């Protein structure tokens, strides 16, 4: 085998090896970044659950004091459940808005097929 052939073979082996290593490195880095997102979501959900528990405890203590003073007042109980339903609707609406904003930011970074058409229809 000539020197040129050996150099070409060696060069192609090195380039192939570096390509395989580079792809592997990028996959590992991407997996770590994705896992960080899962950790952030878990922390966010835990914080949201804690906040909901606080709100429920606050509303339970306020409703028990307000309904305790007038026993047998069903209008207070029904109004508090209506208030809770209204709060839940508002929270869902806020989540929807936040999710749309996140989706818009994501699509700026990495557009997916069909998303631009959805934006035109809104």
Residue, then its C-alpha position, 0 to 999 in steps of 0.5 A: x500500500x502506498x503512503x498516500x493510501x495509508x494516510x487517506x485510510x488513517x485520516x478517514x478512520x480518525x474523522x469517523x472516530x471523531x464523528x462517532x465520539x462527537x455525536x455521542x457527546x452531544x447525545x449525552x449533553x442533550x440527555x442531561x439538559x432534558x433531565x434538568x428540565x424534568x427536575x425543574x418541572x418537578x420542583x415547579x409542580x411541588x411548589x404549585x402543590x404547596x401553594x394550593x395546599x396553603x390556599x386550601x388551608x387559608x380558605x378552609x380556615x376562613x370559611x370555617x370561621x365565617x360559616x361557624x358564626x352562622x350555623x345552617x347558612x348554605x348560601x355561604x358554603x355554596x358561594x365559597x364553592x363557586x369562588x373555588x370554581x372561579x379560582x380554578x377556572x382562572x388558574x387554568x386560564x393562566x396556565x393556558x396563557x403561560x403554556x402558549x407563551x412557552x410554546x411560542x418561545x420553544x417554536x422560535x428555538x426549534x420550529x415544528x411542522x404545522x405550528x406556523x399554520x396554527x398561529x395563522x388561524x388564531 
